Amino acid sequence: MPALAGGFYLQEQSPKETGRALSGAGAAADDPSAIYFNPAAITELPGVQLSAGAVALFATAQQSNQGSNRTVPGFPGATVPITGNSGGNPFDKVIPVPSFYVTGQVTDRLWLGAGVNAPFGLKLDYDSGFFGRYESLHTDLKAYNVQASAAYKLDDHFSIGGGVDVQYVKVTLTNALPQLSPLITTDGLARVTGKDWTLGWNAGFFYTNGDTNVGISYRSGMGHRLTGTQTISGLQGLLAPQNGSSDATAPLELPDIVTVGFMHRLTPSLRAMISARWYNWSVFKSIAITAAGRTSVKELDYKDSYSVSLGGEYDVSPALTLRAGTMFDRSPTKPQHLTTRVPDGDRAWLSAGATYNVSPAIGLNLSYAHNFVEKANIIRPESYYAGTPAATTVTTLSRTSGNADQIAASVTARF
């Protein structure tokens, strides 16, 4: 939701880029974080350079009950309303997104670099009495990525680069479970955990003539097979035999990303930038959890999405640079599959930032961005205990809204 980019991809991989709304991604080549957006661009970074920082996300989200209801087993066509509170702000804690990058010039043609960041993530907690509790209560998805890349300068204008990514994902999901009778006031609870390691790769192309930079890069999708545990508790009566723990598995497909960037120096002190990114989110079809010999599927059916950024920066002096930018980020969710677990919507960024060079060797970056998130309606039917006399359908109906602020800081060291 507001803390995220489209879906649960985190755009916030560089405090410096945050200040220009990622308009320099792929082409700016002025910071070690360039290795994440385009590995070929690090040929513009002389010597050894380090960058360490974090983005702090301050997000708010609201859910408004629009008539959520459930069916009653044994009474075809009968429904009863689901009551409860609005769930509070599920993003009530600051969400940190750290990153670290290093690049090194080996020869006048060869560069090596590495990065550690968190490109995907989602963390939200609704109150236990949330009216949408049967769909989601707690969500915690963390993805940590380690990248190692090399870049080669073909001549004074063209560079290529590429490398490997090692990614670790850990997920915890919980939701309430309806009892057989709506007269029972205590819910059951489902808790699923899983984790996995997998490999991917990255590649890029970079062109410069001194005044104009052009970059194109590709990051491969990541195919995870999460393994963990499913625990069911609190079910009563005829549903009580379903309580217990069992091994669980679930596939998780994360998207390929293509970035195209352009930067032009308008004057010796003024630069304009534009970048666009395409996300192959259509690989993310559902959450399919297999446990105790059964597979439960929650359809999500994401669509491919994109984001477009425009920005610029101005060198006030050799020590101080100011920057600003804006971005439109298209959500990959379809209206008929929107959920309270990922209450996503199209968003627009406005951002500003500055770099202050304490010395030729040390630079400090500070950025701020605000995300405006489109309001959306959630209409989400979910089936429970299908194929049994206890079969129940819960329909979550909600109006979702929210926004986010980001404060980012990093330090860059040059040797």
N, C-alpha and C positions, 0 to 999 in steps of 0.2 A: 504494500500500500504506500502511503506517502514516503516511508523511509527508503523506498526502493526505486529502481528504474522500472521499465516495463516488466511485468511478471515479478520475478524475485532476483533479477540481475541487479547488481550494485554498480552504478556508474562511477561511484566515488573512489576511484583507484589512484587518484593523484590530487593532493591538496592544491597544487598549482593549476591543474586543469579545471578544478572546481571553480576557480575564480573567473574563468573565461567560458564556463558552461560546456567544456570539452570541445570548444571550437578549434583548439590546436591539436586535437588527437590525430595522430598519424603523420602530421607534417611539421609541427612546431620545432621538435628536435632541440629543445633548450633545457632539458632536465632529464635525469636518469630514468624517471618514470616513462619516458618515451619508449622504453623497451617493451612495455606492456601493450601500448597502442600500435607500435610498429617497430619490430626488432631491427629493421634496416636503418632506422633513423639515428641509431646511436653512433654512427660514423661521424656525426656532427659534434660529438662530445670529446674534446681532447683530454688526454691524460686519464687519471682515475677520478671518478666522481661517485659520490654516495648521496642518497636521498632517503630520509626517514621521516614519517609523519603519520597523521591520522585525520579522519573526518569524523566529527561528532554529529550524529543525526538526532534532531529534536522533532518528533513527529506526533501528530494528533489524528485520531480517527473517531468517527461517531457512527453508531448503528441505530436506526429507528425502526421499531417493529411496525410492519405494515399488514399485520393479520396472519402471522405464522400459525400453523395448525398441524394436527396429526390425525390419522385415521384411528379407528377403534376396532381391534380384531373381533370378529364375530358379528359386527354390525356394518354390513356393506353400505358404502356411501356416507356413513356418519363420520363427522370430524369434530374435534374439540379444539379450542384455541390453546396455543402455547403462550403462557405468560412468563414474565421475568423482566429483569432490568435491561438497560441498554448495553451492559457489558463493560461500561467504563471506557477509558482510553487504553486500548491494548498495547499502545506504544508509550507507556507512562515512564519508561526509563530511557536514559540516553543510550543510544546505540553507537558504539565506536567501530570504525572501519580502518584498521591500521594498514600500513604498507611500508615496504623497504625495497630499495633498488640500488644496484651498483653496476657501473660500467667501467671498462678498462681498455685503453688503447694498447694493443700488443705490438703492432708495427704501424707503418704509415698506411697500410691497407686493411689490417685485421683488428676487429674489436670483439671483446667478449663481455657478457653481462648476465646478471641474474636478478630475479625479483621474487618477493614473497608478498602475497596479498590475499584478499577475500572477495572474489568476484561474484559470488552468489550468497544470498543470505536472507533469512526471514525470521523474525522473533516477535511474537505477540501473545498476550495473555488477557483473555476476557474474564470477568468476574464469574464465579461459579453459578450465579443465578441468571446468567445471560439468556435471553430468549432464543438465541441461536446456538445454544450449548450442544445440541445434538449434531450440529455440523462441525463446530470447532470450539475448543477452549484454549488449549496451549499449543503453540507451534514454535519450534526452534530448529531451524535449518542453518547449518554452518558449512561453508565450503572454503577450504584453504588451498591456495595454489602456489606451487614453487616452479619458477620458470628459469631455464638456462638457455641462453641464445648466443649466437655468433653473427657478426655482420662483416661483410666484405665490401670495400670501396672499389668498384670496378674502374673508375676514373674520377676526375674532378666533379662529375655531375651525377653519376649513377651509383647506387649501392643496393645490395641485396642482403637479406638476413633471414634467420630461421632458428628454430630450436625445439625443445621438448618442454612439456608441462607435466608435473606430477600433482594430482589433485586428491584431497581427502575430504569426504563429506560425512557429516554426522547429522542425524535427523531424530527428533522426538515430536510425536503428535499425540494429542489427547482430545477426546470428545465425550460428551455424555451419551448414554444409551437409554432409550425409552423402555419403561417397564411394560408388562403385558397389559396392565390396566392404567389408564390415566389418573385413577384415584390414588395410586401409590405416589406419594409426594417426593420420595428419594429416587434419584436416578442411578443407573449403572454407569460404569466408566470404562472406556477403552483407551489403552495406552500402547503405542507402537514406537519402538526404537530401531534404528538401523544405522550402519556405517559402511564405508567402502573406500578403497583406493583405486585410482585408475590413471591412465596415461593419455596425453594428447600432444598436439604439436602446434607450432605457430610459424608464420612466414610473412615476409614483407618486402616491398620495393620502395625505394626512395630516390627522388630526383631533386636537385637544387642547381640554380645558376647564380646563387648569391643573393638575389632579390626575391626569388620565387621558389617555394618548396612544394612538392607534390608527393604524397605518400599513399600507398595502398597496402593493406595488411589483411591477414586471415588468421583466425584462431579456430582450431577444430572443436567440434562438439565433444562432449564427454559422456560416455555411456557407463553409468554406474549400475551395479547390482548390489543393493543394500541388503545386509543380513543383520538380524537382531532378534527382538522378542516382541510378541504381542501378549498383553495382559488384560483380561476381562475381569471386572470385579463389580460387586454390588447388585447384580441381577437377582430378582426374587421369584419365588413360586416356580412355575413351569420353566422359566428361563434360567434358573439357578445352575443347572448342569453346564451352562456355557462359561461359567466363571472358571478362571485358571490362566496359566501361562503356557505358551508354546513358541517354538522357533518361528520366525517370520522372514520372508524375503520380499523385496519389491524392486522393480527396475526404476531407474531415474535417468532420463535422457536430458542433457543440458545442451543448449544450442550452439551451432557454429556462429561466428561473428565475423563480418566483413566490415572494414573501416576504410573510408576514403577521405583524405584530408588535403587542404590547399591553404597555403599561407603566402601573402605577398607584402613586401616592404614598400609602403607608400612613400615614406620619407625615411631618412636615416633613423628617426626616432619613433615612427608610427607604423604598426603592422596590422593588417586585416586577415582574419582567418575564418574558414568555413570547413565543417566536416560533417560526414554522414555515416551512419552505421546501420547495418542490416543484421537482424537476428533470426536465425532459423528455428523459431519457437514452435513450429508445427511438428517438431519431433516429440514434443511433450503432450501426450494424448490423455493420460489419466494417471491416477494414483491407484495402482493395482497391488494389493497386499495379499500374499499367500501365507496362510497360517492354519494349522490343525487340519490340513487337507482341503481347505476351502479358499477360494480367491474372492475377495471383495474389490469391486472396481468403482471408483468415483471418476466419472467422466469430466475432463477439463477441456480437451480439444483446442489447445492454443493455436493461434494463427501466427504466421511470420509477421514481424514488426520492424520498425525503423525509428531512428532518431536523427534529427538534423540540428546542427549548432552553428551559430554565427557570433563572432566576437572580435575583439581587437585589444591592443595594448599600446601604451605610450611610455617611452623612457623619459621621465621627468629630468633625470640626471643619470650619470653613470652608476649611482648607487640605488636609485629608486625607479621602479617600474609599476605603473598602474594598469589594470586590465578589467574588462567586463565582458559579459556575454549573455546570450539567451539560447534556449533549446526547446524544441518540441519533441516529446517522447511518446510515441504511440504505444498503447497497451496491446499485448498479445491476446488478452482475454476476449471471449465472445460474450455478448449480453446473456445468452441463455445458459452459460456455464460459469458465471461469476459466483464467487463464494465469499463467505465471511473469513475463511482461512487465508485467502489472498484477495482482499477487497480492492482490486486494482482499477485504475482508470487512466485515460490519457492525462498527460501532465505537461506543464510549461515551466521552464526555469528562468529565473533572473538572477544573475550572479555578478559579483565584483571581487577584486582581490588586488594584492600588491606584493611585490618582492623588494626586500631591502638587503642590499649587499653590504654586510658589515665590513667585509674586506674582500679582496679578489678571490679568497679561498672559501669564504663562508657567505651563504645567502639564506635569508629567512623569508618564507612564504606564508601569507595569511589570506584566507578567502572566506566569503560568505555567499550562500545561495538560498533562495526561497523557491519552493516547489508549489505551484498551484495544481491541485488534483481535481479532475472532473468528477462531479457527483454521478452516482449510478444506482440502479435498482437491482437488487438481488432477488431472484425467483429460483429457489433451489430445492427441488424434491429429492429426498433420499429414502431408499428402501432399507428396511431392517428385518432380519429373520425371514428373508424371502424363501418361499417353498415350504413354509411351516404354518400351522394354524395361528401362530403369533405374528404373522407378517404385518408390518406396520409401515406406513409412509409418513414421513415428517417433511413438511414443506416450510422452508425458511423464507419469509418475505421481509425484506429490509431495504431501507434507503440508506446508502453509505456515502460519507463525505469525509474530507480531511485535507491536511496540508503538512508541509514539513519545512524545517529550517536546517541549514547545515553550516557548521563552523569548522574550518579546516586549517591546519597548520603543518608546516614541515620545515626541515633544515636541509640544505644542500651543502656538501663539502667537496671541494675540488683540490686535487693534488697534482 
